[in-house]
Amino acid sequence: MIKSARQLFNDIGEKVASQFPRFLLRGDHNSGYAPNQYGSVEQHGDFYLSIKTAKAESKGIPSGVAAFGVTGTFVVSLIVWVFGVPFYEGLWLMGLPLIFFILLFSWELYRPFPLPIIFNRRTQEIYYDLNGKLYHIPWEGIEAVAYEYRNVNQYAGSMTHANLDLILQRFADPEDRIILNVGGHTSGKRAETLASLWEYLRAYMNEGPWFDEEGRHAPQKTPFIREQLNKSGFTMRGQLNHAKEQLAKAKQSDGRVGAARGALWNAYAFHPMWFTQDMTYRICRSRSVKQWPEVVRERLDPNGPATRLIDIEGDLAAKFKAEKGARIKAQNAALYPNRAND
């Protein structure tokens, strides 16, 4: 079992070819790269920062597709009405897509939301929920590993990937540890990119919520932070505004607006799907705070306790270990009754 980032760093060095870069990153040491989060950060506030996981990025897609189906049948109803078919008869086409939309939207709203990775600046620790199990690590003395590797197959050819890994331990069971990738999707990334993400996280945890492009503390939100948050705040609906801006630029430049106008029409056509997807994601994300255990929720409260999970898990860990030992003893007694007195 890998117990530390340094051990992981050494193991990667043995398994990954030497031509691929790897970095051992520390929370108290500058790596030399400029901070940049490349859209990985979901929320960036005064007291905590969250990074969405890959599973969360698909939230809202089923509802969006169903909404696109409803909109499409509504347009078809308008078309057949133009050709003399009563409008109410055309609306019957919407029945099945509308039922699918209601079912999928309700299913997504009440399905557990994939919780993000939380960097709590106030208590100086990190939280992650894995299938209902709470994992954490204090920021003090933290180390991470950024590394590249190459995947080769007959479909995509050779592609470089990169990970940014942390070692977390389970709450009240320190021997249960996981390797957590906080860098999001690995495809096409570089180790240098993830080192920049680490510098962004390091500046947030060490310098405060606001800092400049070199990671230095700032008393208020800087243009650099606004630019970074715009990357995270870009939604699927934002593509409509982007298409409008591109059309306006095309008209001002050389007058070749065909491609830009086509992109705008495409954005209008898919806008119902994007709008529904974004709306579903925001609703589910706002409700997901209740999914965290009480010990995490109260520490996300600005007025909550400032103690770290590692400071309060001692008694619980001892109790958990005793119960675990009792279960193992009972299982052995059932499997090997003749050894009960050994």
C-alpha positions in Angstrom: 0.0 0.0 0.0 1.3 3.4 -1.0 1.3 5.6 2.1 2.9 8.9 0.9 3.3 11.0 -2.2 7.0 10.5 -2.0 6.6 6.8 -2.1 4.3 7.2 -5.1 6.9 9.5 -6.8 9.6 6.8 -6.4 7.3 4.0 -7.7 6.4 6.1 -10.7 10.1 6.6 -11.5 10.5 2.9 -11.6 7.5 2.2 -13.9 7.4 5.2 -16.2 10.1 5.9 -18.8 12.7 8.4 -17.8 11.9 10.7 -20.8 8.5 11.6 -19.3 8.7 14.4 -16.7 7.5 13.9 -13.1 7.5 16.4 -10.2 7.3 16.0 -6.5 5.3 19.1 -5.4 5.1 20.5 -1.9 2.6 22.8 -0.3 5.3 24.9 1.3 7.6 25.1 -1.7 7.2 27.0 -5.0 7.7 24.8 -8.0 8.6 27.7 -10.2 5.5 27.5 -12.5 3.0 30.3 -12.8 -0.4 29.5 -11.2 -3.2 28.6 -13.6 -6.2 26.5 -13.1 -7.4 25.9 -16.8 -11.0 25.7 -15.8 -10.6 22.9 -13.3 -11.9 24.9 -10.3 -15.7 24.8 -9.8 -16.1 27.2 -6.9 -13.6 29.7 -5.5 -14.7 31.5 -2.4 -13.3 33.2 0.7 -13.1 30.0 2.8 -13.0 27.0 0.5 -12.3 26.0 -3.1 -13.7 23.0 -5.0 -12.6 21.1 -8.0 -15.2 19.1 -9.9 -14.6 15.5 -10.8 -14.9 13.9 -14.2 -18.2 12.2 -13.2 -19.8 15.6 -12.5 -19.2 16.9 -16.0 -21.8 14.6 -17.4 -24.5 15.8 -15.1 -27.4 17.4 -16.9 -26.6 15.8 -20.3 -29.6 13.3 -20.3 -32.0 16.1 -19.4 -30.5 18.4 -22.0 -30.9 15.8 -24.8 -34.5 15.2 -23.7 -35.2 18.9 -23.8 -33.8 19.1 -27.3 -36.2 16.4 -28.3 -39.2 18.3 -26.9 -38.1 21.5 -28.7 -37.6 19.6 -31.9 -41.1 18.1 -31.9 -42.5 21.6 -31.1 -40.8 22.9 -34.2 -42.2 20.0 -36.2 -45.6 20.9 -34.9 -45.2 24.4 -36.2 -44.1 23.2 -39.6 -47.0 20.8 -40.1 -49.4 23.6 -39.0 -48.0 25.8 -41.8 -49.1 23.1 -44.2 -52.6 23.0 -42.9 -52.5 20.4 -40.2 -54.3 21.6 -37.0 -51.7 22.7 -34.5 -53.1 20.7 -31.6 -52.7 17.5 -33.6 -49.0 18.3 -34.2 -48.6 18.8 -30.4 -49.3 15.1 -29.9 -45.9 14.5 -31.2 -44.5 16.1 -28.1 -46.1 13.6 -25.8 -43.4 10.9 -25.7 -40.4 13.3 -25.6 -42.1 15.3 -22.9 -42.5 12.2 -20.8 -38.9 11.3 -21.3 -37.8 14.8 -20.3 -39.9 14.7 -17.1 -38.5 11.3 -16.1 -34.9 12.1 -16.9 -35.0 15.5 -15.2 -36.6 14.1 -12.1 -34.1 11.2 -12.1 -31.1 13.6 -12.3 -32.4 15.9 -9.6 -32.8 13.1 -7.1 -29.8 11.1 -8.1 -26.7 11.8 -5.8 -24.5 14.4 -7.2 -20.7 13.5 -7.7 -19.2 15.6 -4.9 -16.2 17.8 -5.7 -12.8 17.8 -4.1 -12.8 20.5 -1.4 -9.8 22.6 -0.4 -10.8 24.2 2.9 -8.6 27.2 3.4 -10.0 28.0 6.9 -9.2 24.7 8.4 -6.2 23.9 6.1 -7.3 20.5 4.9 -8.7 18.6 1.9 -11.9 16.5 1.7 -13.1 13.9 -0.8 -16.1 11.6 -0.8 -15.7 8.2 -2.5 -18.9 6.2 -2.6 -20.0 7.4 0.8 -16.6 7.1 2.4 -15.0 10.3 3.6 -11.3 10.8 2.9 -9.1 13.7 3.9 -5.6 15.1 4.4 -4.2 18.1 6.3 -2.5 20.7 4.1 0.4 21.0 6.5 3.3 19.0 5.1 1.3 18.0 2.0 3.0 16.6 -1.1 1.7 15.8 -4.5 3.0 14.1 -7.6 2.6 15.4 -11.2 3.7 13.1 -14.0 3.2 12.2 -17.6 2.8 8.9 -19.4 1.9 7.7 -22.9 -0.9 5.5 -24.0 -0.7 3.8 -27.4 -3.6 2.0 -29.1 -4.9 1.2 -32.6 -7.6 3.8 -32.5 -6.1 7.0 -31.1 -2.4 6.2 -31.8 0.0 7.6 -29.3 -1.4 10.1 -26.8 0.3 11.8 -23.8 -1.6 11.9 -20.5 -0.8 13.5 -17.1 -2.0 13.1 -13.5 -1.8 15.2 -10.4 -2.1 12.8 -7.5 -2.5 13.2 -3.8 -2.6 10.5 -1.0 -5.7 10.8 1.2 -6.7 8.7 4.2 -10.1 7.6 5.3 -11.7 9.4 8.2 -11.4 7.4 11.4 -9.4 4.7 9.5 -6.0 6.1 8.7 -4.7 2.8 7.3 -7.3 3.0 4.4 -5.6 5.3 1.8 -6.4 6.2 -1.8 -4.5 7.9 -4.6 -6.7 10.8 -5.8 -6.2 12.6 -9.1 -7.1 16.3 -8.7 -6.1 17.2 -12.2 -9.4 16.3 -13.9 -9.4 14.5 -17.3 -5.9 13.2 -18.0 -6.0 13.1 -21.8 -3.7 15.4 -23.6 -2.4 17.2 -20.5 1.2 17.8 -19.6 2.9 17.6 -16.2 3.8 21.3 -16.5 0.1 22.1 -16.8 -0.7 20.3 -13.6 2.2 21.9 -11.8 0.6 25.3 -12.7 -2.7 24.0 -11.3 -0.9 23.0 -8.1 0.6 26.5 -7.8 -2.9 27.9 -8.1 -4.1 25.6 -5.2 -1.0 26.4 -3.2 -1.4 30.1 -3.6 -5.1 29.8 -2.5 -4.3 27.8 0.6 -1.2 29.7 1.6 -1.7 33.3 0.5 -5.5 33.6 0.8 -8.4 33.6 -1.6 -7.1 36.5 -3.8 -3.7 36.6 -5.4 -2.0 37.8 -8.6 -0.5 36.0 -11.6 2.6 35.2 -9.6 0.8 33.8 -6.6 1.3 36.8 -4.3 -1.3 37.7 -1.8 -3.8 40.5 -2.8 -6.3 42.2 -0.5 -9.2 41.9 -3.0 -10.2 40.0 -6.2 -7.6 40.7 -8.9 -8.1 40.8 -12.7 -6.1 37.6 -12.8 -8.6 35.8 -10.5 -11.5 37.2 -12.5 -9.9 35.8 -15.7 -9.4 32.4 -14.0 -13.0 32.3 -12.7 -14.3 33.1 -16.2 -12.7 29.9 -17.4 -14.7 27.9 -14.8 -17.8 30.0 -15.2 -18.1 29.3 -19.0 -21.2 27.3 -19.5 -22.7 25.6 -22.5 -25.1 28.5 -22.8 -22.1 30.8 -23.1 -21.5 29.4 -26.5 -24.5 31.4 -27.8 -22.9 34.7 -26.6 -19.6 33.5 -28.0 -21.2 32.9 -31.4 -22.8 36.4 -31.4 -19.4 37.9 -30.6 -17.7 36.0 -33.4 -20.4 37.1 -35.9 -19.9 40.8 -34.9 -16.1 40.5 -35.3 -16.5 38.9 -38.7 -18.7 41.7 -39.9 -16.2 44.3 -38.7 -13.2 42.6 -40.2 -13.6 41.3 -43.7 -17.3 40.7 -44.1 -17.0 36.9 -44.5 -19.8 36.0 -42.2 -21.0 32.7 -43.6 -19.2 30.4 -41.1 -19.9 32.8 -38.2 -23.6 33.0 -39.1 -23.8 29.2 -39.4 -22.2 28.8 -35.9 -24.8 31.3 -34.5 -27.7 29.3 -36.0 -26.2 26.1 -34.6 -25.9 27.8 -31.2 -29.6 28.8 -31.3 -30.7 25.3 -32.4 -28.9 23.7 -29.5 -29.6 26.4 -26.9 -32.5 24.6 -25.3 -30.3 21.5 -24.6 -27.4 23.7 -23.3 -29.8 25.7 -21.1 -31.4 22.6 -19.6 -28.0 21.0 -19.0 -26.6 24.0 -17.2 -29.8 24.5 -15.2 -29.8 20.8 -14.1 -26.2 21.0 -13.1 -26.6 24.2 -11.0 -29.6 22.9 -9.2 -27.9 19.5 -8.3 -24.7 21.3 -7.3 -26.5 23.7 -4.9 -28.2 20.7 -3.2 -25.1 18.6 -3.0 -23.8 20.3 0.1 -26.3 18.3 2.1 -24.6 15.1 0.9 -21.4 15.8 2.9 -21.2 14.3 6.5 -21.9 16.7 9.3 -18.2 17.0 10.3 -17.5 18.5 6.8 -20.6 20.7 6.5 -19.9 22.4 9.8 -16.3 23.1 8.7 -17.5 24.6 5.5 -19.5 27.1 7.5 -17.5 30.3 8.0 -18.5 30.2 11.7 -18.0 26.5 12.2 -15.2 24.8 14.1 -11.6 25.4 13.0 -10.4 22.0 14.1 -9.2 19.6 11.4 -10.6 16.1 10.9 -7.2 14.6 11.8 -7.6 16.4 15.2 -10.9 14.8 16.1 -10.7 11.3 14.6 -8.5 9.8 17.3 -11.3 8.4 19.5 -13.4 7.4 16.5 -10.4 5.7 14.9 -9.8 3.6 18.1 -13.5 2.7 18.2 -13.5 1.8 14.5 -10.4 -0.3 14.9 -11.9 -2.2 17.9 -15.1 -2.9 16.0 -13.1 -4.0 12.9 -11.0 -6.4 15.1 -14.2 -7.8 16.6 -15.7 -8.4 13.2 -12.6 -10.2 12.0 -12.5 -12.3 15.1 -16.1 -13.3 14.7 -15.5 -14.2 11.1 -12.5 -16.4 12.0 -14.5 -18.1 14.7 -17.3 -18.9 12.2 -14.8 -20.2 9.6 -12.5 -22.1 12.0 -14.6 -23.2 14.9 -12.0 -25.7 16.0 -9.5 -22.9 16.6 -11.8 -20.9 18.8 -9.7 -21.7 21.9 -6.3 -21.2 20.1 
